Structures are given as C-alpha cells and as structure tokens.
Amino acid sequence: MIIQIKNYLLASLILILLYSSLFAQSTTESICDDHSFSVLPRLNGQVIKVTCDTVYILNKTTFRLLSSSYKNFRSQSGSLKNFFDAADNYLYEYDRHEAEQAAKFDSLRNYFQLLTDSSKNLVNITNAHMQTINADLSSIQLNVESAREKISSAQVDIVKNERRKWWDRVKWGLGGLVIGIAATTILIGIK
C-alpha cells in the first residue's frame, strides 16, 4: 500500500509537471503597445511573443525603483510646469519690453536723423547766405575803396579849386589894387 501510494503520488507529480509544462508552452501571449509603456507581470516559465521593437524585462526591485522614480518625476512635473509657465511669462514680458524699447530707440534714432538732416540743411543754407553776404561785403568794400579814391580825388580837386579861387581872388585883389593905384595916380596926376 505504501508502494501504491508512492506510485500514485509519483504518477500524479509527473502528470502535474507534464500538464504545467504543456500549459505554460501553450499559453503564448503576444504583446506590443506602441503608444505608451505598460507593466505586464509575468511569471517564470511563461512564454511571451514580442511584436514590438523594444521590450524591457525587469526584476521586482528594479521595477519598484524605476516606478517610484517615475512617480516622483510626475509629481514634480506639476511644480516644474508652474515654474516653466512663470519663466515663459517672464520671457514674454522681457520680449515685449525689448520690442517696446527697440521701437522707442528706432523712434529716437529717426528723430535724431531728422534733426541731423535739418541741421545740415540749415548749415548749408547759412553757408550759402554767408557766401552771398561775403560777396556783398566784397562788393561793398570795393565800392567803399572806389568812393574813398573818388573822395580823395574830390578833396584834391576841392583843394586845387580852393587854391585856384584863392589865387583868383588874390589876382582880382591885386588887379583891383593895381587899377586903384593906377586910377589914383592918374587922378593925382590930373589935379
């Protein structure tokens, strides 16, 4: 009886082993999810048909480490999102302020360019007027020099005329004196 029980147990054990090996080999499962990652727990001895280009097989400890790291990352990504939103707002304000400053700078540069152009025009007009004034002054100077020469000539002529008039008066005076003396002499000689 003990031998029968041993044979029965041995036969049962062999059947169980054969059945489990057949069952494990017959449950081939195909996996592939291209759009995300997924966790598919499998036991030792199970057959899996991989239809993807990449599959990672991890033991329990490594999986828990990576899973906790991923969960920490997901929880921090909310904080990082707030940070990046704030940074984006600062960058937007900086860009807006920079564009505003560039517009003001362009406006000032255009204003100063117009001011420079109008100053150049004013200088050119002033130079043209100064050249005209210099030409007029040169003409006036020539006229003044000509007038001085004429005045000098007129003064010489006036002096000559005055001398001539003086000599004419002296001559008339001497002539009158001579005639008076002659008339007196004639009158004295007649008496």
GUSE-837946 format. One record per residue (C-alpha): y negated, z, x; residue number from 1; residue in one letter. Coordinates in steps of 0.05 Angstrom, whole numbers. Layout:
// GUSE-837946
<<Y; Z; X>; NUM; 'A'>
...
END
This chain:
// GUSE-837946
<<0; 0; 0>; 1; 'M'>
<<-48; 14; 55>; 2; 'I'>
<<-29; -52; 84>; 3; 'I'>
<<-42; -86; 18>; 4; 'Q'>
<<-109; -52; 12>; 5; 'I'>
<<-125; -73; 84>; 6; 'K'>
<<-104; -144; 68>; 7; 'N'>
<<-144; -143; 4>; 8; 'Y'>
<<-206; -117; 39>; 9; 'L'>
<<-197; -166; 96>; 10; 'L'>
<<-188; -224; 47>; 11; 'A'>
<<-249; -200; 7>; 12; 'S'>
<<-291; -195; 70>; 13; 'L'>
<<-270; -265; 92>; 14; 'I'>
<<-287; -292; 23>; 15; 'L'>
<<-355; -258; 23>; 16; 'I'>
<<-370; -285; 93>; 17; 'L'>
<<-349; -355; 74>; 18; 'L'>
<<-387; -352; 9>; 19; 'Y'>
<<-451; -325; 42>; 20; 'S'>
<<-448; -378; 97>; 21; 'S'>
<<-437; -432; 45>; 22; 'L'>
<<-492; -404; 1>; 23; 'F'>
<<-541; -399; 59>; 24; 'A'>
<<-528; -470; 81>; 25; 'Q'>
<<-531; -498; 11>; 26; 'S'>
<<-600; -468; -5>; 27; 'T'>
<<-641; -514; 38>; 28; 'T'>
<<-713; -509; 16>; 29; 'E'>
<<-768; -559; 33>; 30; 'S'>
<<-838; -531; 47>; 31; 'I'>
<<-905; -562; 60>; 32; 'C'>
<<-974; -545; 34>; 33; 'D'>
<<-1026; -587; 69>; 34; 'D'>
<<-1088; -556; 38>; 35; 'H'>
<<-1081; -482; 55>; 36; 'S'>
<<-1037; -433; 91>; 37; 'F'>
<<-986; -393; 54>; 38; 'S'>
<<-937; -339; 70>; 39; 'V'>
<<-865; -354; 54>; 40; 'L'>
<<-819; -295; 72>; 41; 'P'>
<<-750; -319; 93>; 42; 'R'>
<<-690; -281; 117>; 43; 'L'>
<<-649; -292; 178>; 44; 'N'>
<<-599; -347; 166>; 45; 'G'>
<<-637; -384; 112>; 46; 'Q'>
<<-645; -459; 123>; 47; 'V'>
<<-715; -489; 113>; 48; 'I'>
<<-732; -563; 116>; 49; 'K'>
<<-803; -572; 145>; 50; 'V'>
<<-840; -633; 118>; 51; 'T'>
<<-908; -615; 150>; 52; 'C'>
<<-931; -629; 219>; 53; 'D'>
<<-940; -555; 238>; 54; 'T'>
<<-905; -491; 218>; 55; 'V'>
<<-915; -422; 249>; 56; 'Y'>
<<-858; -374; 249>; 57; 'I'>
<<-880; -301; 259>; 58; 'L'>
<<-844; -236; 260>; 59; 'N'>
<<-867; -180; 215>; 60; 'K'>
<<-910; -143; 266>; 61; 'T'>
<<-947; -206; 288>; 62; 'T'>
<<-957; -228; 217>; 63; 'F'>
<<-987; -160; 198>; 64; 'R'>
<<-1034; -162; 258>; 65; 'L'>
<<-1058; -233; 241>; 66; 'L'>
<<-1062; -217; 167>; 67; 'S'>
<<-1106; -155; 179>; 68; 'S'>
<<-1150; -195; 227>; 69; 'S'>
<<-1158; -249; 174>; 70; 'Y'>
<<-1175; -197; 120>; 71; 'K'>
<<-1227; -165; 167>; 72; 'N'>
<<-1257; -233; 180>; 73; 'F'>
<<-1261; -248; 106>; 74; 'R'>
<<-1295; -182; 93>; 75; 'S'>
<<-1344; -194; 149>; 76; 'Q'>
<<-1358; -265; 129>; 77; 'S'>
<<-1398; -238; 69>; 78; 'G'>
<<-1442; -199; 117>; 79; 'S'>
<<-1446; -260; 162>; 80; 'L'>
<<-1464; -303; 103>; 81; 'K'>
<<-1523; -257; 87>; 82; 'N'>
<<-1543; -259; 160>; 83; 'F'>
<<-1539; -335; 162>; 84; 'F'>
<<-1577; -340; 97>; 85; 'D'>
<<-1632; -296; 126>; 86; 'A'>
<<-1631; -337; 190>; 87; 'A'>
<<-1635; -402; 150>; 88; 'D'>
<<-1695; -374; 112>; 89; 'N'>
<<-1729; -355; 178>; 90; 'Y'>
<<-1715; -424; 207>; 91; 'L'>
<<-1741; -456; 143>; 92; 'Y'>
<<-1805; -415; 147>; 93; 'E'>
<<-1811; -430; 221>; 94; 'Y'>
<<-1803; -504; 209>; 95; 'D'>
<<-1853; -502; 151>; 96; 'R'>
<<-1903; -463; 194>; 97; 'H'>
<<-1892; -510; 252>; 98; 'E'>
<<-1904; -571; 207>; 99; 'A'>
<<-1966; -537; 179>; 100; 'E'>
<<-1992; -523; 249>; 101; 'Q'>
<<-1977; -594; 270>; 102; 'A'>
<<-2016; -621; 211>; 103; 'A'>
<<-2075; -576; 228>; 104; 'K'>
<<-2070; -597; 301>; 105; 'F'>
<<-2069; -671; 281>; 106; 'D'>
<<-2129; -659; 235>; 107; 'S'>
<<-2168; -625; 291>; 108; 'L'>
<<-2148; -679; 341>; 109; 'R'>
<<-2172; -733; 292>; 110; 'N'>
<<-2237; -694; 281>; 111; 'Y'>
<<-2250; -687; 355>; 112; 'F'>
<<-2232; -761; 366>; 113; 'Q'>
<<-2284; -780; 313>; 114; 'L'>
<<-2333; -732; 345>; 115; 'L'>
<<-2319; -763; 413>; 116; 'T'>
<<-2327; -833; 386>; 117; 'D'>
<<-2392; -816; 350>; 118; 'S'>
<<-2418; -781; 414>; 119; 'S'>
<<-2401; -843; 454>; 120; 'K'>
<<-2437; -887; 404>; 121; 'N'>
<<-2497; -840; 406>; 122; 'L'>
<<-2497; -842; 482>; 123; 'V'>
<<-2492; -918; 481>; 124; 'N'>
<<-2549; -924; 431>; 125; 'I'>
<<-2590; -874; 471>; 126; 'T'>
<<-2577; -913; 535>; 127; 'N'>
<<-2599; -977; 501>; 128; 'A'>
<<-2662; -943; 476>; 129; 'H'>
<<-2675; -913; 545>; 130; 'M'>
<<-2667; -982; 577>; 131; 'Q'>
<<-2717; -1010; 526>; 132; 'T'>
<<-2764; -952; 540>; 133; 'I'>
<<-2756; -963; 615>; 134; 'N'>
<<-2771; -1037; 605>; 135; 'A'>
<<-2832; -1020; 562>; 136; 'D'>
<<-2855; -968; 614>; 137; 'L'>
<<-2847; -1020; 669>; 138; 'S'>
<<-2888; -1069; 628>; 139; 'S'>
<<-2940; -1015; 614>; 140; 'I'>
<<-2941; -997; 688>; 141; 'Q'>
<<-2954; -1070; 705>; 142; 'L'>
<<-3008; -1073; 652>; 143; 'N'>
<<-3039; -1008; 679>; 144; 'V'>
<<-3037; -1035; 750>; 145; 'E'>
<<-3068; -1100; 725>; 146; 'S'>
<<-3120; -1060; 687>; 147; 'A'>
<<-3135; -1019; 750>; 148; 'R'>
<<-3144; -1082; 790>; 149; 'E'>
<<-3189; -1110; 736>; 150; 'K'>
<<-3227; -1044; 733>; 151; 'I'>
<<-3233; -1043; 809>; 152; 'S'>
<<-3257; -1115; 807>; 153; 'S'>
<<-3304; -1098; 749>; 154; 'A'>
<<-3331; -1038; 788>; 155; 'Q'>
<<-3342; -1082; 848>; 156; 'V'>
<<-3376; -1133; 803>; 157; 'D'>
<<-3417; -1078; 770>; 158; 'I'>
<<-3438; -1051; 838>; 159; 'V'>
<<-3455; -1121; 860>; 160; 'K'>
<<-3494; -1134; 796>; 161; 'N'>
<<-3529; -1067; 802>; 162; 'E'>
<<-3548; -1084; 874>; 163; 'R'>
<<-3569; -1153; 854>; 164; 'R'>
<<-3610; -1125; 796>; 165; 'K'>
<<-3639; -1073; 843>; 166; 'W'>
<<-3656; -1128; 892>; 167; 'W'>
<<-3684; -1170; 836>; 168; 'D'>
<<-3728; -1111; 815>; 169; 'R'>
<<-3747; -1098; 886>; 170; 'V'>
<<-3763; -1172; 894>; 171; 'K'>
<<-3803; -1171; 829>; 172; 'W'>
<<-3837; -1108; 851>; 173; 'G'>
<<-3853; -1137; 920>; 174; 'L'>
<<-3873; -1202; 888>; 175; 'G'>
<<-3919; -1164; 839>; 176; 'G'>
<<-3946; -1124; 897>; 177; 'L'>
<<-3959; -1187; 938>; 178; 'V'>
<<-3991; -1221; 877>; 179; 'I'>
<<-4032; -1157; 863>; 180; 'G'>
<<-4054; -1153; 935>; 181; 'I'>
<<-4070; -1227; 935>; 182; 'A'>
<<-4107; -1222; 869>; 183; 'A'>
<<-4144; -1161; 894>; 184; 'T'>
<<-4161; -1196; 959>; 185; 'T'>
<<-4184; -1257; 921>; 186; 'I'>
<<-4225; -1214; 874>; 187; 'L'>
<<-4254; -1173; 930>; 188; 'I'>
<<-4267; -1236; 969>; 189; 'G'>
<<-4305; -1266; 909>; 190; 'I'>
<<-4351; -1209; 899>; 191; 'K'>
END
